[in-house]
Amino acid sequence: MSRPGAADPGAAVERLRRELNLDAASAAEALREFTALRGTYSLEGEALHWLACALYVACRRSRVPTVGSSPMEGNGVSLTRILRSARLSLIQFFSKMKKWMDMSNLPQEFRERVERLERNFEVSTVIFKKFEPIFFDMFQNPYEETFKPHRSRKQRRVPCSVKDLFNFCWTLFVYTKGNFRMIGDDLVNSYHLLLCCLDLIFANALLCPNRRDLLNPSFKGLPVEFHTLEIKGSKDPPCIIAMLCELHDGLLVEAKGIKEHYFKPYIAKLFDRKILKGDCLLDLCNFTENSKALNKEYEEYVLTVGDFDERVFLGADAEEEIGTRKFPADVPGEKTAARAHMECHLQQHFEKKRSFAPSTPLTGRRYLREKEAAITPVASATQSVSRLQSMVAGLKNAPSEQLTAIFESCARSPLESIVSRVKEIGETFCCSYTQSTDEQPGSHIDFAVNRLKLAEILYYKILETIMVQETRRLHGKDLTALLEQDLFHRSLLACCLEIVLFAYSSPRTFPWIIEVLDLRPFYFYKVIEVLIRSEEGLSRDMVKHLNSIEEQILESLAWTRNSALWNALEASENKVPTCEEVCDLGDLTLQ
């Protein structure tokens, strides 16, 4: 049954305008767009849901004048409020919004904004699913928390509850994450930022007088003297980052880097700006003010920059608004049918998007390793990075002695040109990785340098393996001709960079790497199989990812107007094998 007002779009828009305190111009534009599209297309489902899409577009297009600065984008109405008033979940919104953008023929810039928003939502959903069990491991269970009624009529401040702490920690995380746009849609960096927030809250609960009741006495990260003596105050709060990484799939070096270079300086800024205050954040006199100030700052961020209020995960209606489990009002230990239904929708959304898992390839199955056990997206991402780091452990981002010896044995040593080329590609990569675009925010140079270094080490490692294999195959013949092939080296390093980006679940997905390096898909394709055969340390998911890129190139990218494939066909005098000839070749491995 349709909601009241759905049959009359004008009345529905007027109701939304009043509820959202929306300006008349945006409401009129939304109604005009909705009416035009309904006259051309059949809009299935509730009209109110389509109106929400129209309102979102109208709100984002508007500009609000500000005092002493340039106009603010948007009109102060967040996406979360629009969806709440229209009773439309985020998952439904993204599904309908894709259709709305196609029907409205919205510009690419707007489409990329929605895609970035959806990616941020997916990362936050995955992170929140990790946040709950980690919090319950460190602190008391909010489900079991009991509240004592106050007999005195006098209004008194009460200590923060475990649930208050849960909400405060998540809000601190999403607000901090919002400040670092290059972290927002990066799963690995976002997860380590969450661990930093938990580490800070734990230290405050441990050192704050009379707040040790918030802690889980069974948590393995508690100091030895926790159950016997009073914890003595210290200038340096305890750090449990290493313990959290060990217990919950973190990468210690990455997490420490996030804490030292990003989190600690930013928290210091929050204290300087008086958003946070007090020697202990959880102190009776400080917590309420800290929580109010933090929420106020985050609300301003959502209205001006964020769009998606990630505190929606904390609400009582989270199942309805998103599809993720929250503090239930019913029996805590049981999953209701409605909640299971919503989680099913969320899972289907992720499977359809394939954001954190490679698509199953149709080709190259013989290269796949044994099937690995199903794990969470965060564990999968951190394990991919850990595996990558173990592959290059002890190696340098420079030619080894053996590889250098191979270079020197050539008629013309390619060492200088190879090192120069790697440096040039590295500079191009770092410049593109740190540059903000309409499609995605730029990342900090530290992240770019870290990814590049891993790729360079992997490049030299695989190059050495290939050259050793070629030396044996050619019985020691000169390798100068092969090592002087510029496209081979560029494609190989690009492929190594793609592997690193995939391991980190980077939003910079293929074909981003070949676009920034100005590399033709046809040449990139030719090096994939060589790389897979040469590096046995690649995980099953990495191989599947590379195979899916092969398919993408075979399917479409190799057949574009400026593809190098046409030049190759012309050079072969159009001697392309027939279908029968290809089938007769059977399982012949290409050299």
Rosetta blueprint (number, residue, H / E / L):
1 M L
2 S L
3 R L
4 P L
5 G L
6 A L
7 A L
8 D L
9 P H
10 G H
11 A H
12 A H
13 V H
14 E H
15 R H
16 L H
17 R H
18 R H
19 E H
20 L H
21 N L
22 L L
23 D L
24 A H
25 A H
26 S H
27 A H
28 A H
29 E H
30 A H
31 L H
32 R H
33 E H
34 F H
35 T H
36 A H
37 L H
38 R H
39 G H
40 T H
41 Y L
42 S L
43 L L
44 E L
45 G L
46 E L
47 A H
48 L H
49 H H
50 W H
51 L H
52 A H
53 C H
54 A H
55 L H
56 Y H
57 V H
58 A H
59 C H
60 R H
61 R H
62 S L
63 R E
64 V E
65 P E
66 T E
67 V L
68 G L
69 S E
70 S E
71 P E
72 M E
73 E E
74 G L
75 N L
76 G L
77 V L
78 S L
79 L H
80 T H
81 R H
82 I H
83 L H
84 R H
85 S H
86 A H
87 R L
88 L L
89 S L
90 L H
91 I H
92 Q H
93 F H
94 F H
95 S H
96 K H
97 M H
98 K H
99 K H
100 W H
101 M H
102 D H
103 M H
104 S H
105 N L
106 L L
107 P L
108 Q H
109 E H
110 F H
111 R H
112 E H
113 R H
114 V H
115 E H
116 R H
117 L H
118 E H
119 R H
120 N H
121 F H
122 E H
123 V H
124 S H
125 T H
126 V H
127 I H
128 F H
129 K H
130 K H
131 F H
132 E H
133 P H
134 I H
135 F H
136 F H
137 D H
138 M H
139 F E
140 Q L
141 N L
142 P H
143 Y H
144 E H
145 E L
146 T L
147 F L
148 K L
149 P L
150 H L
151 R L
152 S L
153 R L
154 K L
155 Q L
156 R L
157 R L
158 V L
159 P L
160 C L
161 S L
162 V H
163 K H
164 D H
165 L H
166 F H
167 N H
168 F H
169 C H
170 W H
171 T H
172 L H
173 F H
174 V H
175 Y H
176 T H
177 K H
178 G H
179 N H
180 F L
181 R H
182 M H
183 I H
184 G H
185 D L
186 D L
187 L H
188 V H
189 N H
190 S H
191 Y H
192 H H
193 L H
194 L H
195 L H
196 C H
197 C H
198 L H
199 D H
200 L H
201 I H
202 F H
203 A H
204 N H
205 A H
206 L H
207 L H
208 C L
209 P L
210 N L
211 R L
212 R H
213 D H
214 L H
215 L E
216 N L
217 P L
218 S L
219 F L
220 K L
221 G L
222 L L
223 P L
224 V H
225 E H
226 F H
227 H H
228 T L
229 L L
230 E L
231 I L
232 K L
233 G L
234 S L
235 K L
236 D L
237 P L
238 P L
239 C L
240 I L
241 I H
242 A H
243 M H
244 L H
245 C H
246 E H
247 L H
248 H L
249 D L
250 G L
251 L L
252 L H
253 V H
254 E H
255 A H
256 K H
257 G H
258 I H
259 K H
260 E H
261 H H
262 Y H
263 F H
264 K H
265 P H
266 Y H
267 I H
268 A H
269 K H
270 L H
271 F H
272 D H
273 R L
274 K L
275 I L
276 L L
277 K L
278 G L
279 D L
280 C L
281 L L
282 L L
283 D L
284 L L
285 C L
286 N L
287 F H
288 T H
289 E H
290 N H
291 S H
292 K H
293 A H
294 L H
295 N H
296 K H
297 E H
298 Y H
299 E H
300 E H
301 Y H
302 V H
303 L H
304 T H
305 V H
306 G H
307 D L
308 F L
309 D L
310 E H
311 R H
312 V H
313 F H
314 L H
315 G L
316 A L
317 D L
318 A H
319 E H
320 E H
321 E H
322 I L
323 G L
324 T L
325 R L
326 K L
327 F L
328 P L
329 A L
330 D L
331 V L
332 P L
333 G L
334 E L
335 K L
336 T L
337 A H
338 A H
339 R H
340 A H
341 H H
342 M H
343 E H
344 C H
345 H H
346 L H
347 Q H
348 Q H
349 H H
350 F H
351 E H
352 K H
353 K H
354 R L
355 S L
356 F L
357 A L
358 P L
359 S L
360 T L
361 P L
362 L L
363 T L
364 G L
365 R H
366 R H
367 Y H
368 L L
369 R L
370 E L
371 K L
372 E L
373 A L
374 A L
375 I L
376 T L
377 P H
378 V H
379 A H
380 S H
381 A H
382 T H
383 Q H
384 S H
385 V H
386 S H
387 R H
388 L H
389 Q H
390 S H
391 M H
392 V L
393 A L
394 G L
395 L L
396 K L
397 N L
398 A L
399 P L
400 S L
401 E H
402 Q H
403 L H
404 T H
405 A H
406 I H
407 F H
408 E H
409 S L
410 C L
411 A L
412 R L
413 S L
414 P L
415 L H
416 E H
417 S H
418 I H
419 V H
420 S H
421 R H
422 V H
423 K H
424 E H
425 I H
426 G H
427 E H
428 T H
429 F H
430 C H
431 C H
432 S H
433 Y H
434 T H
435 Q L
436 S L
437 T L
438 D L
439 E L
440 Q L
441 P L
442 G L
443 S L
444 H L
445 I H
446 D H
447 F H
448 A H
449 V H
450 N H
451 R H
452 L H
453 K H
454 L H
455 A H
456 E H
457 I H
458 L H
459 Y H
460 Y H
461 K H
462 I H
463 L H
464 E H
465 T H
466 I H
467 M H
468 V H
469 Q H
470 E H
471 T H
472 R H
473 R H
474 L L
475 H L
476 G L
477 K L
478 D L
479 L L
480 T H
481 A H
482 L H
483 L H
484 E L
485 Q L
486 D H
487 L H
488 F H
489 H H
490 R H
491 S H
492 L H
493 L H
494 A H
495 C H
496 C H
497 L H
498 E H
499 I H
500 V H
501 L H
502 F H
503 A H
504 Y L
505 S L
506 S L
507 P L
508 R L
509 T L
510 F L
511 P L
512 W H
513 I H
514 I H
515 E H
516 V H
517 L L
518 D L
519 L L
520 R L
521 P H
522 F H
523 Y H
524 F H
525 Y H
526 K H
527 V H
528 I H
529 E H
530 V H
531 L H
532 I H
533 R H
534 S H
535 E L
536 E L
537 G L
538 L L
539 S L
540 R H
541 D H
542 M H
543 V H
544 K H
545 H H
546 L H
547 N H
548 S H
549 I H
550 E H
551 E H
552 Q H
553 I H
554 L H
555 E H
556 S L
557 L H
558 A H
559 W H
560 T L
561 R L
562 N L
563 S L
564 A H
565 L H
566 W H
567 N H
568 A H
569 L H
570 E H
571 A H
572 S L
573 E L
574 N L
575 K L
576 V L
577 P L
578 T L
579 C H
580 E H
581 E H
582 V H
583 C H
584 D H
585 L L
586 G L
587 D L
588 L L
589 T L
590 L L
591 Q L
